[in-house]
């Protein structure tokens, strides 16, 4: 079983988008029994809140539903539970490592590190551009899945 945790600041926009996009990709390939996919936040600001309406609406356009997902904080023990802890930007990576106490097994990466265009994924909470975020998340998830399947 391959265990992946997507992480962003509040766990209401980018990381749940990545969680559900990746889950959809895995299901379409018939690989859902081989993966555990989740998402979490580096802050507690949105704890217990549902997925942001912008993310919900964008994913609904793509036939992906997010019902039942609520923001949850990253915990130190998540480092042992997951094979990959995937942040959306460098600030997320810094906070992930602070929370988990380092990354001796090199499990922590930015999502777009798996693409040829390694950079941060802009937070649509601030930009309002959920379409751009979706394109980046989709590209990163596809590259991550390809990377994992090549291993």
N, C-alpha and C positions, 0 to 999 in steps of 0.2 A: 504494500500500500504506500503510495506517495502522498505525503501530507504537506499541503501548501496553505500558508496564512498570508493574506494580502493585508497591508497595513497603511493607513493614512492618519491624518490628524484627528478627525472626528468620527470616522467610520460611518458616515452618512452619504458621502458622494463617491469618491474615487475607489476606495477599497471595496465597498459592496458592489460597485459597478464591475470591478475586476473579478470579484468572487463569482458573480452571476454570469458574466461573459465567459469566464474560464469553465465554469460548470456546464454551460450550454455547449461549448466546444467539445468537452469531454463526453457529454451525453450523445452528441451527434456522431461521435466515433465509436460509441458503444463501450466506452472505457470507464464508466462511472464507478464500477466496483473496484477499480484500481486506484482511486483517488479519494482523499479527504480534503475538502476545500472549505475554507472559512475566511473571515476577515475580522479585523479589530482596529482599535484606535490607540494612538499614543497619548491621548488626553481623555479626561473624563467629562469634558464639557457637554457632550451630546449623549452620554450614557443613558440607555433605555429609549432613546428616540428612534423613530423609524427612518428608513432610507429617505433622503431628501427628495422632494417631489420632482426636481429636475432630472435626477438619476432615474427615478421610477418612470417618469414619462418617456425618457429616451429609451430605456430598456423595453418598455411596453411597445414602442414603435418597432422594435426588433423582435417582438414576440417572446420577450423574457420577462417573467414576473418576479417580484421581490417580496411578496407578502410573507410576513412572519419574521423578517429580519429587523433586528434592533441593534443599535450601537452597543458594543461591548469593549472594554478596555483590554489592551495587551497586558499579559502577566509574565513575570519572569519565567515561570514554569513552561510557558509556550515554547521556549527555545528547545526544550527536550522533546516536546510533543510533535513539532513540525520539522520537516526536512528543508523547507524553504520558507523564509520570512521575507516577503516582497514589499518594499516600500514604494511610494509613488514619487517622492522627491528626496533631495539630500537632507532636508530638515527631518523628514520621517526616519531616514536611516540613522541619523545622529540620535534621535529620541528612542528608536528601537534599541540601539546598542546601550543607551543609558539605562533603559528599563530592564533589559535582560542581563546586563553586566558584562558586555563584550560579545565577541563573535569568534571564538576559537576554532569552530568547525566551518567557518565561511559559509554560513547559511543565509546571511542577510545581503540582499541585492536590491537595486532599483529595478522596477519592471522593465523600463526601456533599456537596461543594460543588456538585455537579451536580443535587442535589435541592433541594426547598424547605426542607429541614431540615438546613442545613449545620452539622455537628458532627463530633466524633470518633467513630470506630467502636471500641467497647470491645474490649480484647484478651481473648479467651476463655482464653488461657494463665492469666490472673489471675482472670477471672470464672467460668470453667467453663461459661458460657452460649453454647454454639455455635449454638443455635437463634436467639437474638437477634442474634448476629453475622451469621449467614446472612441473616436478614431485612434487616439494614442493608446488607450486601454486595450482595444481590440488588437492592434498591432503588437503590443507587448505580450498579451496573452497568447497570441498565435506563435510568436517567437519562443516564449517560455515552453509551450506545449511541444513544439518541434525539438527544442533543446532536450527536454526530458525524454522524449521518445527516441532520440538518437543515443541516449546514454546506455 
